[in-house]
Amino acid sequence: MTTSLWRQHILPFTLLLGVLAIAALAGDFFLHRLNLVWVGRYLGIPGTLLIIGSLVYSLRKRKLITSGNPRSLLTFHELTAWLGSLMVLIHSGIHFNAILPWLATIAMGVNVISGLVGKLLLDRSRRHVQGERESYQLRGLSRPEVEQAVFWDAVSLDAMTQWRKVHIPIFIAFAVLAIGHIVSVFLFWGWA
Ligand code: HEM
């Protein structure tokens, strides 16, 4: 149980977050080393586009679009949001010019960590429901056993619902700060 929790959930979570942090630091380091800091400045654009593109999953889930396999779109969301965040982190670099972009970066970091927690919870509920379905098919369960299985099922799904209540406001805070940063860049662009 403890080993499976570690191997199936904590390890992937730590790896995805660790690789993100290391890749961001390494990316920034090499851009400075190679005198390509300007590349970092522009990486903010594809990074933002990738994060926006990743939200197609949300449109599909909320039936604003009807085509596309939801499961693949969620994987697409996880990949593109991760990659987009990496680009935005390299874009933030270690330069400090204004407070707003840093607030946006912190909100994005919290958003990514929360996304990874959501992935962990979702994988857990998925495995649970899967196992439950199989065991229903394999053996006739007694009533209390079924009650308990269903209870655990509900807890996992409820955990997802609770998580969403935190994740979506974090996303909104991030979106507002990012839009603020982008608008201010366009306002100052002409002046500089
Ligand atoms: C800047 C980065 C990210 C943003 C802006 C973001 C945004 C969102 C939003 C708005 C939702 C809610 C979808 C909905 O219910 O309509 C969501 C759900 C989710 N995100 Fe992210 N996310 C980010 C990063 C990540 C990462 C890195 C992962 C995992 C690798 C991830 C995994 C998930 C999962 C598993 C869900 C739950 C799907 C569901 O509720 O059905 N997210 N994300």
Residues whose N, C-alpha, C, O or C-beta is under 5 A from the ligand:
A	BS01	HEM	I51 S58 K61 E78 A81 W82 S85 M108 N111 V112 G115 L116 G118 K119 L122 F171
